[in-house]
Amino acid sequence: MLTIDVEQEDDGRWIAEVAALPGVLAYGTTEAEARAHVAALAFRVIADRMDNNEPVPDEALGLFSLA
């Protein structure tokens, strides 16, 4: 499971990041919005890495199971 870290900036915006995916961070006007934006970005980064046969963090490997 990937962890989303959030904190509020001095200007009131919220920033969320996924430490296991360097560079995956997003802002939002609310904590929930920042979390939603960074989760969507994390999925896109993971998909791109998979498409290009690049490594995916171990925490992301549990997102899918084989049927």
N, C-alpha and C positions, 0 to 999 in steps of 0.2 A: 504494500500500500504506500503510495506517495503522500508525503506530508506537505501541507500548505502552511507557510508561516505568514502571519499578517501583523502589520503595525500601522498606527496612524501617524502621518507626517505632521509637522508643525503647522502646515497650511490647511489641515483638516482632511486632506485626501487620505485614502487608505492605499497601502501598497501590499501586494501579496507576492510571494515567490515560492518556487519549488526548488529547494536546495539540491536535490538529486539531479536536477537538470539545469546546469549553469546557464544563466542568461534568461531563464524563464521567469519573468516578473511582469506584473500588470498593476495598473492603478484603477481605482474606482471611487465614486463619491460616497459609497457606503462599504462597509466590510463585506457584506454579501456580494456586492457587485464586483469588488476586487477579487474575491474568491472565485466567482463564476468566470471572470475574464482569464485568470491564471490557469484554471482547470482546463478551459477550452484551448488555451495556448499549449499547455502541457500535452494534451491529446494530439494536437497537430505536430508538435516536435517529435513525439514518440512515433507517430505514423510515418513521418518523414524519415526518421532513422531506420525504421523497419523496411521501408521501401528501398533505402539505399544500403541495406545490409550493414548498418552501423550499430555499435553497441547500444543497448537499452539498459537503464538502471535495473538492478535486481528487483527493486521495489515495484517496478512496473510490470514485471513478468507475471504477477498474480492477477492482472486485469482480465485475463482470458483463460478459459479452460477448454480442453478438447472434449468434444461430445463423443 
